[in-house]
Amino acid sequence: MISKGTLVALLAAASFASISSVIADTVAAGASTSVAIPAEPAAPAKAVSAKQQAQRDKMKSCNADATSKSLKGADRKTYMSSCLKG
């Protein structure tokens, strides 16, 4: 009986051998070895509700205020929490 590890190694070697063979044949025929990978289509933008936009605007404002006050660590966390609540 063949162990799982041996089987995986044999399959990997067989796959590599066939890929290597295809590449070697392609190069021998004078073709380019580069492969063009198609770009994924851009996902359509989701509509943002007024409530979501208001939250984003508030987050930007609070973040800018915290940065201008040079707040860091726990002080920044406390400030951001109170700013976003109020």
LUMDOTI-831204 format. One record per residue (C-alpha): x, y, z. Coordinates in Angstrom, 3 decimals, padded with zeros to 6 digits. Example, Ala and Ser with C-alpha at 12.3 -4.5 7.8 and 13.67 -1.06 7.14 Angstrom:
BEGIN
<r><east>012.300</east><north>-004.500</north><up>007.800</up></r>
<r><east>013.670</east><north>-001.060</north><up>007.140</up></r>
This chain:
BEGIN
<r><east>000.000</east><north>000.000</north><up>000.000</up></r>
<r><east>001.257</east><north>003.487</north><up>-000.904</up></r>
<r><east>001.250</east><north>006.093</north><up>001.839</up></r>
<r><east>-000.572</east><north>009.371</north><up>001.366</up></r>
<r><east>002.709</east><north>011.321</north><up>001.371</up></r>
<r><east>004.211</east><north>009.087</north><up>-001.319</up></r>
<r><east>001.101</east><north>009.381</north><up>-003.456</up></r>
<r><east>001.139</east><north>013.182</north><up>-003.180</up></r>
<r><east>004.824</east><north>013.266</north><up>-004.118</up></r>
<r><east>004.217</east><north>011.002</north><up>-007.137</up></r>
<r><east>001.293</east><north>013.112</north><up>-008.348</up></r>
<r><east>003.278</east><north>016.331</north><up>-007.923</up></r>
<r><east>006.220</east><north>014.875</north><up>-009.848</up></r>
<r><east>003.937</east><north>013.651</north><up>-012.641</up></r>
<r><east>002.230</east><north>017.052</north><up>-012.911</up></r>
<r><east>005.566</east><north>018.859</north><up>-012.934</up></r>
<r><east>006.924</east><north>016.484</north><up>-015.571</up></r>
<r><east>003.995</east><north>017.097</north><up>-017.914</up></r>
<r><east>004.144</east><north>020.866</north><up>-017.407</up></r>
<r><east>007.894</east><north>020.806</north><up>-018.042</up></r>
<r><east>007.322</east><north>018.785</north><up>-021.196</up></r>
<r><east>004.747</east><north>021.254</north><up>-022.528</up></r>
<r><east>007.055</east><north>024.191</north><up>-021.808</up></r>
<r><east>010.024</east><north>022.454</north><up>-023.436</up></r>
<r><east>007.956</east><north>021.658</north><up>-026.542</up></r>
<r><east>006.702</east><north>025.250</north><up>-026.715</up></r>
<r><east>010.222</east><north>026.682</north><up>-026.426</up></r>
<r><east>011.555</east><north>024.214</north><up>-028.990</up></r>
<r><east>008.846</east><north>025.363</north><up>-031.401</up></r>
<r><east>010.070</east><north>028.935</north><up>-030.953</up></r>
<r><east>006.988</east><north>030.222</north><up>-029.164</up></r>
<r><east>007.071</east><north>032.642</north><up>-026.273</up></r>
<r><east>006.810</east><north>031.153</north><up>-022.785</up></r>
<r><east>004.976</east><north>034.135</north><up>-021.345</up></r>
<r><east>001.331</east><north>033.695</north><up>-020.493</up></r>
<r><east>-001.160</east><north>036.546</north><up>-020.442</up></r>
<r><east>-003.374</east><north>036.371</north><up>-017.395</up></r>
<r><east>-006.662</east><north>038.175</north><up>-017.963</up></r>
<r><east>-007.491</east><north>040.894</north><up>-015.469</up></r>
<r><east>-010.513</east><north>040.271</north><up>-013.319</up></r>
<r><east>-013.439</east><north>042.505</north><up>-014.139</up></r>
<r><east>-014.013</east><north>045.321</north><up>-011.699</up></r>
<r><east>-016.889</east><north>044.728</north><up>-009.325</up></r>
<r><east>-019.726</east><north>047.201</north><up>-009.709</up></r>
<r><east>-019.702</east><north>049.894</north><up>-007.053</up></r>
<r><east>-022.320</east><north>049.415</north><up>-004.363</up></r>
<r><east>-024.632</east><north>052.264</north><up>-003.590</up></r>
<r><east>-023.873</east><north>053.924</north><up>-000.267</up></r>
<r><east>-026.802</east><north>054.936</north><up>001.883</up></r>
<r><east>-027.015</east><north>058.392</north><up>003.431</up></r>
<r><east>-026.509</east><north>056.860</north><up>006.883</up></r>
<r><east>-023.345</east><north>055.062</north><up>005.751</up></r>
<r><east>-021.995</east><north>058.212</north><up>004.114</up></r>
<r><east>-022.680</east><north>060.222</north><up>007.269</up></r>
<r><east>-020.749</east><north>057.644</north><up>009.335</up></r>
<r><east>-017.840</east><north>057.741</north><up>006.878</up></r>
<r><east>-017.751</east><north>061.527</north><up>007.004</up></r>
<r><east>-017.831</east><north>061.495</north><up>010.814</up></r>
<r><east>-015.017</east><north>058.920</north><up>010.908</up></r>
<r><east>-012.881</east><north>061.065</north><up>008.587</up></r>
<r><east>-013.514</east><north>064.141</north><up>010.695</up></r>
<r><east>-012.759</east><north>062.419</north><up>014.017</up></r>
<r><east>-009.647</east><north>060.801</north><up>012.544</up></r>
<r><east>-008.376</east><north>064.153</north><up>011.254</up></r>
<r><east>-009.008</east><north>065.760</north><up>014.656</up></r>
<r><east>-007.185</east><north>062.955</north><up>016.489</up></r>
<r><east>-004.246</east><north>063.253</north><up>014.100</up></r>
<r><east>-004.055</east><north>067.036</north><up>014.486</up></r>
<r><east>-004.012</east><north>066.562</north><up>018.271</up></r>
<r><east>-001.208</east><north>063.968</north><up>017.902</up></r>
<r><east>-003.187</east><north>061.410</north><up>019.890</up></r>
<r><east>-001.812</east><north>057.882</north><up>019.995</up></r>
<r><east>-002.584</east><north>054.592</north><up>021.686</up></r>
<r><east>-005.212</east><north>054.518</north><up>024.402</up></r>
<r><east>-005.733</east><north>058.298</north><up>024.269</up></r>
<r><east>-006.572</east><north>058.111</north><up>020.560</up></r>
<r><east>-008.884</east><north>055.136</north><up>021.096</up></r>
<r><east>-010.760</east><north>056.961</north><up>023.873</up></r>
<r><east>-011.012</east><north>060.139</north><up>021.807</up></r>
<r><east>-012.239</east><north>058.313</north><up>018.681</up></r>
<r><east>-014.853</east><north>056.442</north><up>020.684</up></r>
<r><east>-016.257</east><north>059.579</north><up>022.275</up></r>
<r><east>-016.067</east><north>061.528</north><up>019.001</up></r>
<r><east>-017.943</east><north>058.888</north><up>017.038</up></r>
<r><east>-020.648</east><north>058.570</north><up>019.708</up></r>
<r><east>-021.267</east><north>062.289</north><up>019.991</up></r>
